[in-house]
Amino acid sequence: MKKASRVFYITFALIILTVAFGVIAPQAFEKGTGSIRSFIDTSFGWYYLMIMALLLIFTFIIIISPYGKIRLGKDTDRPEFSTISWISMLFSAGMGIGLVFYGASEPLSHFAVQPATAEPGTDAAFKESLQRTYYHWGIHVWAMYGMVALSLAFFQFRKGQPALISSTLKPIFGKKMEGPLGTLVDVLAVFATVFGVATSLGFGAAQINGGLSYLFGVEQNQTVQMIIIAVVTVLFIMSAWSGLNKGIKYLSNANMVLAVILLILVLVLGPTLLILNMFTETFGAYFQNLIGLSFQSAPLNAENRSWLNMWTIFYWAWWISWAPFVSMFIARISKGRTIREFLIGVVFAPTIFGAFWFAVFGTTAIDTQKNGFDLTAFTTEQSLFAMFSEMPLGTVMSILAILLVGTFFITSADSATFVLGMQSTNGSLLPSNQIKVLWGVAQSLVAAILLSVGGLTAVQNTIIIAALPFSFVIILMVIALFKALNAELQLMKIKK
């Protein structure tokens, strides 16, 4: 059994203190974190836009450069998982549950409630709503995950370093990363992971509860959500216990099958021709406007800037806060692939699938809204089920959606449990089951406790605040990666 590291004990203490603050003084916790988050949104919005755009540029540079031929491992290593299983696993860990939660509601909000620049309810708002949603869930996000994961995978499998964020900074700081400075970096990563997943667990429980309420009249309250969290906790701990090659892989493949079935049903039973035409036009427009969107900060328009803070800046900080968990998991399952193959798979496969998903669900929701059924009257967790109620086989699709949320819920949580185990056992690629169970129970308790006191908003604020210092770590990781890749190319030339 791999022993818990000091990162484990320090982070556990910080989590207990944070949760205690949230329970004892929930209003003060939310107000304080909200004020700090507001300051970050206003003062560092330009910085988040720049860092996400630059990471995308660096991704393309590496794909087309000689670095792309370097293998993540020994030259004789080959991938551990098939391409389909690999994409399913990275996709499930990365944002699976969010697609179901926001698939209909985000495009609908950008169309009918508060568009970015267009007038609500217009054709311009319809097109803009899909473009903005692709932007928030698309190529920038996966390029950021890809660069962080690439750094981790390269140092783990090519250079034999422990599977820790701190290990990737050794080309810059050397052995200092084995002391307090490295511990600080790893504690920040574990802290962000626990609270990021806890928030996702809370949202997932709320959506499953919303679906059960809409379909079967189950009460929508905290007690039901606690029961959902308890059931899912048992399931994802069982999955995490079985390891990567069994539970997580099989569930991720099941996720993709369920997702594709639901996607096809909505495509066929919804406004099919409109969906295909809207996807074709708006996906093209998204890439056409990519540079402008990437750097848009609306400095002279307070209303547009407010929208960017609420949506784009929030998303960029949110995704950065998830980077330690998602990127470490992506790195763990990517041994044996070349850097070029790795980045193309990580960046483009989820971007294209995610965009088509939002086109299908978003167009259907907006079309339903335009035909006189007000979906905006429903909560975010119920809007999808309300949309299904206006379609053929609506009950079947609602049940499928609840199952899909459940399986995404489990795979996100068990992936996080696996990663937390790695990060808190000095980078062990096979953390002990005891450590995984402890983290599984801990993150579920955090979700349940904060849900019971209405503290999920404060937790969101907390991890977005944590994203700011971690963004500096990402910059250093990229610098260290380029330095190490240059040295590796020179070494390969010498060997030839």
DRENROMI-742174 format. One record per residue (C-alpha): residue in one letter; x, y, z. Coordinates in pm, whole numbers. Layout:
REM DRENROMI-742174
+------+--------+--------+--------+
: code :      x :      y :      z :
+------+--------+--------+--------+
:    A :      X :      Y :      Z :
...
+------+--------+--------+--------+
END
This chain:
REM DRENROMI-742174
+------+--------+--------+--------+
: code :      x :      y :      z :
+------+--------+--------+--------+
:    M :      0 :      0 :      0 :
:    K :    129 :    341 :    -96 :
:    K :    134 :    570 :    207 :
:    A :    -43 :    904 :    210 :
:    S :    192 :   1198 :    159 :
:    R :    208 :   1530 :    344 :
:    V :     -1 :   1671 :     57 :
:    F :   -283 :   1443 :    175 :
:    Y :   -276 :   1563 :    536 :
:    I :   -234 :   1934 :    455 :
:    T :   -513 :   1933 :    198 :
:    F :   -745 :   1733 :    423 :
:    A :   -696 :   1990 :    700 :
:    L :   -766 :   2279 :    458 :
:    I :  -1082 :   2106 :    332 :
:    I :  -1211 :   2055 :    687 :
:    L :  -1146 :   2423 :    771 :
:    T :  -1318 :   2543 :    453 :
:    V :  -1622 :   2320 :    500 :
:    A :  -1645 :   2422 :    867 :
:    F :  -1645 :   2789 :    767 :
:    G :  -1917 :   2716 :    510 :
:    V :  -2132 :   2538 :    771 :
:    I :  -2080 :   2779 :   1062 :
:    A :  -2113 :   3103 :    863 :
:    P :  -2262 :   3020 :    520 :
:    Q :  -2371 :   3377 :    441 :
:    A :  -2036 :   3527 :    536 :
:    F :  -1861 :   3252 :    338 :
:    E :  -2066 :   3322 :     26 :
:    K :  -2040 :   3701 :     59 :
:    G :  -1664 :   3695 :    115 :
:    T :  -1586 :   3455 :   -169 :
:    G :  -1832 :   3641 :   -395 :
:    S :  -1650 :   3972 :   -338 :
:    I :  -1311 :   3819 :   -417 :
:    R :  -1451 :   3646 :   -727 :
:    S :  -1607 :   3973 :   -848 :
:    F :  -1270 :   4149 :   -810 :
:    I :  -1095 :   3871 :  -1006 :
:    D :  -1359 :   3881 :  -1286 :
:    T :  -1321 :   4257 :  -1323 :
:    S :   -944 :   4286 :  -1284 :
:    F :   -820 :   3962 :  -1445 :
:    G :  -1076 :   3898 :  -1720 :
:    W :   -829 :   4013 :  -1986 :
:    Y :   -568 :   3779 :  -1836 :
:    Y :   -794 :   3473 :  -1855 :
:    L :   -877 :   3554 :  -2218 :
:    M :   -507 :   3588 :  -2302 :
:    I :   -392 :   3271 :  -2129 :
:    M :   -662 :   3054 :  -2293 :
:    A :   -587 :   3201 :  -2637 :
:    L :   -212 :   3151 :  -2595 :
:    L :   -255 :   2791 :  -2483 :
:    L :   -452 :   2726 :  -2802 :
:    I :   -174 :   2883 :  -3012 :
:    F :     93 :   2674 :  -2833 :
:    T :   -114 :   2360 :  -2895 :
:    F :   -113 :   2419 :  -3272 :
:    I :    259 :   2498 :  -3266 :
:    I :    337 :   2164 :  -3099 :
:    I :    105 :   1966 :  -3330 :
:    I :    280 :   2088 :  -3647 :
:    S :    633 :   2097 :  -3502 :
:    P :    892 :   1815 :  -3476 :
:    Y :    786 :   1780 :  -3109 :
:    G :    478 :   1598 :  -3235 :
:    K :    668 :   1280 :  -3317 :
:    I :    794 :   1231 :  -2959 :
:    R :    618 :    942 :  -2787 :
:    L :    470 :    969 :  -2437 :
:    G :    679 :    687 :  -2300 :
:    K :    961 :    479 :  -2440 :
:    D :    988 :    461 :  -2817 :
:    T :    866 :    102 :  -2800 :
:    D :    559 :    183 :  -2585 :
:    R :    213 :    164 :  -2740 :
:    P :   -128 :    286 :  -2613 :
:    E :   -282 :    100 :  -2319 :
:    F :   -640 :    170 :  -2433 :
:    S :   -812 :    160 :  -2771 :
:    T :   -878 :    499 :  -2931 :
:    I :  -1254 :    470 :  -2872 :
:    S :  -1213 :    381 :  -2503 :
:    W :   -948 :    653 :  -2465 :
:    I :  -1171 :    926 :  -2611 :
:    S :  -1469 :    801 :  -2409 :
:    M :  -1269 :    816 :  -2085 :
:    L :  -1121 :   1161 :  -2138 :
:    F :  -1458 :   1293 :  -2251 :
:    S :  -1645 :   1147 :  -1952 :
:    A :  -1394 :   1290 :  -1706 :
:    G :  -1368 :   1625 :  -1883 :
:    M :  -1721 :   1757 :  -1909 :
:    G :  -1970 :   1475 :  -1957 :
:    I :  -2222 :   1573 :  -1693 :
:    G :  -2212 :   1937 :  -1805 :
:    L :  -2333 :   1848 :  -2154 :
:    V :  -2654 :   1703 :  -2013 :
:    F :  -2697 :   1979 :  -1754 :
:    Y :  -2639 :   2268 :  -1996 :
:    G :  -2709 :   2104 :  -2335 :
:    A :  -3048 :   2270 :  -2378 :
:    S :  -3037 :   2542 :  -2113 :
:    E :  -2724 :   2738 :  -2211 :
:    P :  -2811 :   2798 :  -2580 :
:    L :  -3168 :   2874 :  -2468 :
:    S :  -3044 :   3132 :  -2216 :
:    H :  -2822 :   3300 :  -2478 :
:    F :  -3122 :   3313 :  -2713 :
:    A :  -3421 :   3404 :  -2497 :
:    V :  -3298 :   3537 :  -2162 :
:    Q :  -2974 :   3732 :  -2206 :
:    P :  -2790 :   3713 :  -2540 :
:    A :  -2429 :   3834 :  -2558 :
:    T :  -2491 :   4117 :  -2807 :
:    A :  -2806 :   4043 :  -3011 :
:    E :  -3168 :   4121 :  -2928 :
:    P :  -3343 :   3839 :  -2735 :
:    G :  -3555 :   3606 :  -2947 :
:    T :  -3415 :   3715 :  -3284 :
:    D :  -3254 :   3504 :  -3557 :
:    A :  -2924 :   3679 :  -3479 :
:    A :  -2955 :   3569 :  -3115 :
:    F :  -3031 :   3211 :  -3232 :
:    K :  -2707 :   3191 :  -3431 :
:    E :  -2505 :   3373 :  -3167 :
:    S :  -2634 :   3147 :  -2888 :
:    L :  -2486 :   2837 :  -3051 :
:    Q :  -2157 :   3005 :  -3143 :
:    R :  -2104 :   3128 :  -2787 :
:    T :  -2186 :   2787 :  -2644 :
:    Y :  -1936 :   2617 :  -2879 :
:    Y :  -1682 :   2877 :  -2765 :
:    H :  -1738 :   2809 :  -2395 :
:    W :  -1716 :   2430 :  -2431 :
:    G :  -1490 :   2395 :  -2732 :
:    I :  -1138 :   2411 :  -2863 :
:    H :   -996 :   2656 :  -2605 :
:    V :  -1099 :   2435 :  -2314 :
:    W :   -955 :   2118 :  -2462 :
:    A :   -633 :   2292 :  -2570 :
:    M :   -584 :   2403 :  -2210 :
:    Y :   -654 :   2052 :  -2077 :
:    G :   -432 :   1911 :  -2352 :
:    M :   -131 :   2129 :  -2270 :
:    V :   -149 :   2058 :  -1896 :
:    A :   -205 :   1685 :  -1960 :
:    L :     79 :   1676 :  -2214 :
:    S :    320 :   1822 :  -1962 :
:    L :    214 :   1565 :  -1701 :
:    A :    225 :   1270 :  -1944 :
:    F :    564 :   1369 :  -2088 :
:    F :    734 :   1395 :  -1750 :
:    Q :    562 :   1081 :  -1613 :
:    F :    613 :    843 :  -1902 :
:    R :    907 :    984 :  -2096 :
:    K :   1119 :   1112 :  -1807 :
:    G :   1007 :    878 :  -1527 :
:    Q :    895 :   1149 :  -1286 :
:    P :    616 :   1100 :  -1024 :
:    A :    262 :   1175 :  -1142 :
:    L :    248 :   1515 :   -970 :
:    I :    192 :   1870 :  -1093 :
:    S :    509 :   1973 :   -906 :
:    S :    719 :   1725 :  -1106 :
:    T :    651 :   1915 :  -1428 :
:    L :    820 :   2228 :  -1290 :
:    K :   1157 :   2065 :  -1219 :
:    P :   1317 :   2196 :  -1543 :
:    I :   1270 :   2545 :  -1397 :
:    F :   1305 :   2501 :  -1020 :
:    G :   1502 :   2178 :   -992 :
:    K :   1500 :   2002 :   -653 :
:    K :   1308 :   2290 :   -492 :
:    M :    999 :   2113 :   -624 :
:    E :   1068 :   1828 :   -381 :
:    G :   1035 :   2066 :    -85 :
:    P :    771 :   2308 :     49 :
:    L :    727 :   2485 :   -287 :
:    G :    633 :   2159 :   -460 :
:    T :    401 :   2068 :   -173 :
:    L :    224 :   2404 :   -212 :
:    V :    166 :   2342 :   -584 :
:    D :     30 :   1991 :   -523 :
:    V :   -192 :   2102 :   -234 :
:    L :   -346 :   2369 :   -458 :
:    A :   -415 :   2104 :   -724 :
:    V :   -578 :   1861 :   -479 :
:    F :   -784 :   2138 :   -315 :
:    A :   -921 :   2254 :   -653 :
:    T :  -1000 :   1894 :   -752 :
:    V :  -1197 :   1811 :   -435 :
:    F :  -1412 :   2123 :   -446 :
:    G :  -1457 :   2112 :   -822 :
:    V :  -1588 :   1757 :   -808 :
:    A :  -1797 :   1831 :   -496 :
:    T :  -1972 :   2111 :   -685 :
:    S :  -2031 :   1880 :   -982 :
:    L :  -2177 :   1617 :   -749 :
:    G :  -2414 :   1877 :   -608 :
:    F :  -2529 :   1988 :   -954 :
:    G :  -2562 :   1628 :  -1072 :
:    A :  -2776 :   1535 :   -772 :
:    A :  -2994 :   1841 :   -835 :
:    Q :  -3050 :   1745 :  -1200 :
:    I :  -3133 :   1381 :  -1127 :
:    N :  -3374 :   1507 :   -860 :
:    G :  -3519 :   1755 :  -1112 :
:    G :  -3577 :   1479 :  -1366 :
:    L :  -3738 :   1246 :  -1113 :
:    S :  -3955 :   1532 :   -993 :
:    Y :  -4071 :   1625 :  -1344 :
:    L :  -4135 :   1266 :  -1449 :
:    F :  -4262 :   1093 :  -1137 :
:    G :  -4353 :   1369 :   -894 :
:    V :  -4065 :   1289 :   -655 :
:    E :  -4016 :   1582 :   -417 :
:    Q :  -3738 :   1820 :   -513 :
:    N :  -3554 :   1874 :   -186 :
:    Q :  -3223 :   1823 :     -6 :
:    T :  -3321 :   1489 :    146 :
:    V :  -3374 :   1331 :   -196 :
:    Q :  -3049 :   1485 :   -321 :
:    M :  -2861 :   1343 :    -21 :
:    I :  -2997 :    996 :   -101 :
:    I :  -2888 :   1036 :   -465 :
:    I :  -2537 :   1140 :   -357 :
:    A :  -2517 :    841 :   -118 :
:    V :  -2622 :    592 :   -387 :
:    V :  -2386 :    737 :   -646 :
:    T :  -2101 :    742 :   -392 :
:    V :  -2132 :    368 :   -335 :
:    L :  -2137 :    307 :   -711 :
:    F :  -1839 :    524 :   -799 :
:    I :  -1631 :    388 :   -512 :
:    M :  -1702 :     35 :   -641 :
:    S :  -1595 :    149 :   -988 :
:    A :  -1279 :    320 :   -860 :
:    W :  -1194 :     12 :   -652 :
:    S :  -1202 :   -205 :   -965 :
:    G :   -942 :     16 :  -1137 :
:    L :   -892 :    185 :  -1474 :
:    N :   -914 :   -126 :  -1690 :
:    K :  -1251 :   -234 :  -1554 :
:    G :  -1496 :      4 :  -1388 :
:    I :  -1385 :    339 :  -1528 :
:    K :  -1322 :    210 :  -1881 :
:    Y :  -1646 :     14 :  -1908 :
:    L :  -1858 :    291 :  -1759 :
:    S :  -1699 :    549 :  -1990 :
:    N :  -1780 :    332 :  -2291 :
:    A :  -2137 :    291 :  -2161 :
:    N :  -2156 :    671 :  -2126 :
:    M :  -2072 :    722 :  -2490 :
:    V :  -2323 :    459 :  -2604 :
:    L :  -2602 :    618 :  -2398 :
:    A :  -2499 :    968 :  -2511 :
:    V :  -2500 :    871 :  -2880 :
:    I :  -2840 :    698 :  -2846 :
:    L :  -2991 :   1006 :  -2679 :
:    L :  -2826 :   1236 :  -2933 :
:    I :  -2967 :   1036 :  -3228 :
:    L :  -3315 :   1027 :  -3074 :
:    V :  -3325 :   1405 :  -3027 :
:    L :  -3180 :   1460 :  -3375 :
:    V :  -3438 :   1234 :  -3542 :
:    L :  -3742 :   1332 :  -3332 :
:    G :  -3655 :   1700 :  -3314 :
:    P :  -3638 :   1956 :  -3599 :
:    T :  -3378 :   1748 :  -3790 :
:    L :  -3328 :   1968 :  -4095 :
:    L :  -3309 :   2285 :  -3886 :
:    I :  -3054 :   2122 :  -3653 :
:    L :  -2827 :   2013 :  -3939 :
:    N :  -2847 :   2353 :  -4110 :
:    M :  -2788 :   2544 :  -3786 :
:    F :  -2491 :   2326 :  -3697 :
:    T :  -2336 :   2368 :  -4041 :
:    E :  -2368 :   2747 :  -4038 :
:    T :  -2290 :   2820 :  -3673 :
:    F :  -1996 :   2578 :  -3644 :
:    G :  -1841 :   2739 :  -3950 :
:    A :  -1909 :   3086 :  -3807 :
:    Y :  -1755 :   2979 :  -3475 :
:    F :  -1423 :   2900 :  -3643 :
:    Q :  -1451 :   3205 :  -3867 :
:    N :  -1491 :   3430 :  -3560 :
:    L :  -1253 :   3238 :  -3335 :
:    I :   -983 :   3506 :  -3315 :
:    G :  -1230 :   3784 :  -3241 :
:    L :  -1410 :   3578 :  -2976 :
:    S :  -1081 :   3476 :  -2815 :
:    F :   -978 :   3833 :  -2738 :
:    Q :  -1315 :   4003 :  -2690 :
:    S :  -1312 :   4188 :  -2355 :
:    A :  -1574 :   4464 :  -2420 :
:    P :  -1378 :   4742 :  -2242 :
:    L :  -1615 :   5020 :  -2356 :
:    N :  -1948 :   4844 :  -2313 :
:    A :  -2049 :   4779 :  -1951 :
:    E :  -2345 :   4557 :  -2044 :
:    N :  -2142 :   4331 :  -2273 :
:    R :  -1861 :   4320 :  -2018 :
:    S :  -2107 :   4210 :  -1749 :
:    W :  -2220 :   3926 :  -1977 :
:    L :  -1858 :   3820 :  -2040 :
:    N :  -1788 :   3816 :  -1665 :
:    M :  -2098 :   3606 :  -1601 :
:    W :  -2032 :   3356 :  -1880 :
:    T :  -1694 :   3355 :  -2059 :
:    I :  -1466 :   3467 :  -1774 :
:    F :  -1654 :   3239 :  -1535 :
:    Y :  -1606 :   2943 :  -1770 :
:    W :  -1237 :   3009 :  -1829 :
:    A :  -1171 :   3024 :  -1454 :
:    W :  -1396 :   2720 :  -1397 :
:    W :  -1213 :   2508 :  -1656 :
:    I :   -871 :   2614 :  -1522 :
:    S :   -980 :   2509 :  -1172 :
:    W :  -1068 :   2164 :  -1315 :
:    A :   -736 :   2130 :  -1498 :
:    P :   -543 :   1946 :  -1221 :
:    F :   -803 :   1669 :  -1208 :
:    V :   -902 :   1635 :  -1575 :
:    S :   -550 :   1679 :  -1715 :
:    M :   -394 :   1435 :  -1470 :
:    F :   -654 :   1174 :  -1561 :
:    I :   -605 :   1235 :  -1934 :
:    A :   -230 :   1202 :  -1886 :
:    R :   -271 :    878 :  -1690 :
:    I :   -463 :    706 :  -1973 :
:    S :   -243 :    833 :  -2258 :
:    K :     84 :    645 :  -2222 :
:    G :    227 :    523 :  -2552 :
:    R :     71 :    781 :  -2785 :
:    T :    277 :   1030 :  -2983 :
:    I :    241 :   1394 :  -2882 :
:    R :     78 :   1478 :  -3217 :
:    E :   -174 :   1194 :  -3188 :
:    F :   -239 :   1286 :  -2827 :
:    L :   -311 :   1656 :  -2890 :
:    I :   -522 :   1597 :  -3201 :
:    G :   -734 :   1344 :  -3012 :
:    V :   -768 :   1550 :  -2694 :
:    V :   -844 :   1880 :  -2869 :
:    F :  -1054 :   1795 :  -3173 :
:    A :  -1264 :   1485 :  -3090 :
:    P :  -1442 :   1636 :  -2785 :
:    T :  -1472 :   1978 :  -2953 :
:    I :  -1655 :   1840 :  -3257 :
:    F :  -1876 :   1601 :  -3061 :
:    G :  -1957 :   1867 :  -2800 :
:    A :  -2048 :   2126 :  -3065 :
:    F :  -2281 :   1883 :  -3241 :
:    W :  -2439 :   1794 :  -2906 :
:    F :  -2513 :   2158 :  -2829 :
:    A :  -2641 :   2214 :  -3182 :
:    V :  -2886 :   1924 :  -3147 :
:    F :  -3011 :   2003 :  -2797 :
:    G :  -2981 :   2381 :  -2822 :
:    T :  -3162 :   2407 :  -3156 :
:    T :  -3439 :   2176 :  -3034 :
:    A :  -3483 :   2381 :  -2715 :
:    I :  -3489 :   2712 :  -2902 :
:    D :  -3731 :   2574 :  -3162 :
:    T :  -3958 :   2456 :  -2878 :
:    Q :  -3937 :   2803 :  -2723 :
:    K :  -4019 :   2973 :  -3054 :
:    N :  -4322 :   2746 :  -3099 :
:    G :  -4482 :   2885 :  -2782 :
:    F :  -4374 :   2649 :  -2501 :
:    D :  -4182 :   2865 :  -2250 :
:    L :  -3885 :   2657 :  -2140 :
:    T :  -3735 :   2957 :  -1959 :
:    A :  -4005 :   2915 :  -1694 :
:    F :  -3829 :   2599 :  -1574 :
:    T :  -3515 :   2568 :  -1362 :
:    T :  -3189 :   2472 :  -1533 :
:    E :  -3212 :   2115 :  -1400 :
:    Q :  -3568 :   2073 :  -1533 :
:    S :  -3553 :   2254 :  -1870 :
:    L :  -3421 :   1947 :  -2055 :
:    F :  -3704 :   1729 :  -1927 :
:    A :  -3959 :   1999 :  -2009 :
:    M :  -3825 :   2005 :  -2365 :
:    F :  -3860 :   1626 :  -2391 :
:    S :  -4223 :   1650 :  -2276 :
:    E :  -4302 :   1831 :  -2603 :
:    M :  -4145 :   1557 :  -2817 :
:    P :  -4240 :   1201 :  -2920 :
:    L :  -4094 :    937 :  -2685 :
:    G :  -4036 :   1216 :  -2433 :
:    T :  -4055 :    986 :  -2130 :
:    V :  -3808 :    740 :  -2284 :
:    M :  -3560 :   1021 :  -2355 :
:    S :  -3604 :   1164 :  -2004 :
:    I :  -3525 :    826 :  -1848 :
:    L :  -3222 :    792 :  -2078 :
:    A :  -3108 :   1141 :  -1974 :
:    I :  -3136 :   1053 :  -1603 :
:    L :  -2935 :    735 :  -1663 :
:    L :  -2677 :    934 :  -1858 :
:    V :  -2642 :   1195 :  -1583 :
:    G :  -2600 :    908 :  -1337 :
:    T :  -2326 :    733 :  -1537 :
:    F :  -2146 :   1061 :  -1611 :
:    F :  -2180 :   1141 :  -1243 :
:    I :  -2013 :    812 :  -1150 :
:    T :  -1731 :    833 :  -1407 :
:    S :  -1642 :   1194 :  -1316 :
:    A :  -1634 :   1107 :   -947 :
:    D :  -1441 :    781 :   -979 :
:    S :  -1190 :    945 :  -1216 :
:    A :  -1142 :   1219 :   -957 :
:    T :  -1104 :    961 :   -680 :
:    F :   -832 :    789 :   -882 :
:    V :   -653 :   1120 :   -949 :
:    L :   -678 :   1234 :   -586 :
:    G :   -525 :    903 :   -485 :
:    M :   -235 :    963 :   -725 :
:    Q :   -178 :   1320 :   -608 :
:    S :   -179 :   1231 :   -239 :
:    T :     52 :    925 :   -255 :
:    N :    358 :   1095 :   -405 :
:    G :    237 :   1039 :   -761 :
:    S :    172 :    665 :   -749 :
:    L :     10 :    547 :  -1075 :
:    L :   -167 :    275 :   -874 :
:    P :   -293 :    440 :   -553 :
:    S :   -426 :    205 :   -286 :
:    N :   -797 :    128 :   -267 :
:    Q :   -805 :    258 :     93 :
:    I :   -688 :    603 :    -18 :
:    K :   -936 :    606 :   -309 :
:    V :  -1225 :    512 :    -81 :
:    L :  -1125 :    781 :    169 :
:    W :  -1122 :   1047 :   -103 :
:    G :  -1447 :    917 :   -249 :
:    V :  -1627 :    948 :     83 :
:    A :  -1461 :   1285 :    154 :
:    Q :  -1570 :   1454 :   -170 :
:    S :  -1924 :   1322 :   -132 :
:    L :  -1942 :   1448 :    227 :
:    V :  -1819 :   1790 :    114 :
:    A :  -2093 :   1798 :   -151 :
:    A :  -2363 :   1680 :     91 :
:    I :  -2266 :   1915 :    375 :
:    L :  -2241 :   2223 :    154 :
:    L :  -2560 :   2133 :    -32 :
:    S :  -2742 :   2111 :    302 :
:    V :  -2643 :   2467 :    397 :
:    G :  -2688 :   2611 :     48 :
:    G :  -2313 :   2657 :      8 :
:    L :  -2251 :   2535 :   -348 :
:    T :  -2235 :   2890 :   -484 :
:    A :  -1966 :   2974 :   -229 :
:    V :  -1775 :   2658 :   -330 :
:    Q :  -1796 :   2765 :   -695 :
:    N :  -1653 :   3100 :   -593 :
:    T :  -1378 :   2930 :   -392 :
:    I :  -1248 :   2712 :   -675 :
:    I :  -1267 :   3002 :   -922 :
:    I :  -1052 :   3199 :   -678 :
:    A :   -814 :   2899 :   -660 :
:    A :   -796 :   2902 :  -1042 :
:    L :   -605 :   3233 :  -1043 :
:    P :   -288 :   3107 :   -870 :
:    F :   -314 :   2777 :  -1057 :
:    S :   -317 :   2966 :  -1388 :
:    F :     34 :   3089 :  -1303 :
:    V :    134 :   2727 :  -1244 :
:    I :      2 :   2641 :  -1593 :
:    I :    220 :   2914 :  -1747 :
:    L :    526 :   2772 :  -1571 :
:    M :    429 :   2418 :  -1680 :
:    V :    422 :   2527 :  -2045 :
:    I :    761 :   2700 :  -2017 :
:    A :    909 :   2390 :  -1851 :
:    L :    752 :   2166 :  -2115 :
:    F :    903 :   2357 :  -2409 :
:    K :   1240 :   2355 :  -2234 :
:    A :   1220 :   1977 :  -2181 :
:    L :   1091 :   1909 :  -2535 :
:    N :   1384 :   2101 :  -2687 :
:    A :   1627 :   1898 :  -2476 :
:    E :   1450 :   1576 :  -2578 :
:    L :   1478 :   1657 :  -2950 :
:    Q :   1850 :   1724 :  -2909 :
:    L :   1890 :   1393 :  -2726 :
:    M :   1703 :   1208 :  -3002 :
:    K :   1934 :   1363 :  -3265 :
:    I :   2242 :   1253 :  -3069 :
:    K :   2109 :    897 :  -3040 :
:    K :   2059 :    882 :  -3416 :
+------+--------+--------+--------+
END
